[in-house]
Amino acid sequence: MTTIFNNAQNPEMLYTASLQSSEREFHDDLVGPAEIAQLLKVPISWVYERTRRRGIERMPHFKLGKYLRFSKEEVLDWLHKSRRN
C-alpha cells in the first residue's frame, strides 16, 4: 500500500517550509555581547545589565544554553524605539 501526499500533507514539504520560515526570522547573523558592546560603543557589563532589565528597557537577546546572542537588527530597532521615549 502506498501513501500519496498532496503538497500540503507531505511531511518533507512541511519540514522544508518550517526551515524556510525560521531562515527568514534569522536573516541576519547572531552576535555575542562583545560585538554588541563594540557596535554600541559601551562596556560589555552595560550590555549584560540591559539584558537583565524588565519591560521596554530590556535589550532583545536570545539564550543558547548559557550563552547570550543578539540580532544586530533587533538591537538597533530597540535602540531607536528607546530613543523616542
N, C-alpha and C positions, 0 to 999 in steps of 0.2 A: 504494500500500500504506500503510495507516495502522497506527500502533503504538498499542496500548492498554496503559496502565499501570494497575495497581491502586494504591491509596494508598501502599503500602509501596515501590513501584518508581518512582513519579512523581518525577522529578528536582526539580520545583518544590516538592513537598511535603517532600522531604528537605532542600532548601536552607532552607525556612521553618522546619523543625524544628530545624536546626542554629542558626539565628538565635535562635530562642526559647530554646534551651538556653544559648547564650552570654549572652543578656539576663538569664537567671536567675543566672548566675555573677557578673555585674556589676550587681546590682540597686541598689547604691549608687554614688555618683559617685566618680571618682578625683580625688585632690587632689595638689598638689605638696608639696615639702619644707617650704616656708614655712607652709602651712596645718597640716601635721602638727606642726611645731615650736610653732606657736601653740596647737594643741589640747593638746599635752602640756606646754606652758609650759617649753620647753627651747630652747637656741640651735639654729639651723639646722645648725651644724657638728656638734652632737651627733647629729642625725638622719642626716647623711651618714656619720658614723663608725659608727653602728649598722647601716647598710646594707652596710658592708664587713666586718663580723664574720662568723664562721663558726658553724654549729650553731644551737642554740636562742637564742643571743644576737643573731642576725641579725634585724633588723626586716624583716617581709614587704614587698616592693615589686615594682614592675614597671618594666622599662626599655622606653621607647618611643623607640628611637633613642638619643640621648644624654640624654634626659630621664627622671628618676625620677618615678614616680607611685605613689600609695599608695591602698589601700582603707581608709577610716576604720574600718570594721567589723573587718577583719583586723588592723589595728594595735592596736585596743582589745582584741581577743581575745589577741593576742600579749602585750600588756602584762599582762593578767590571768593568763595562764599563767606568765609570768616572775616575777610577784609570789608565786606559790605555791611556787616553788623556793627 
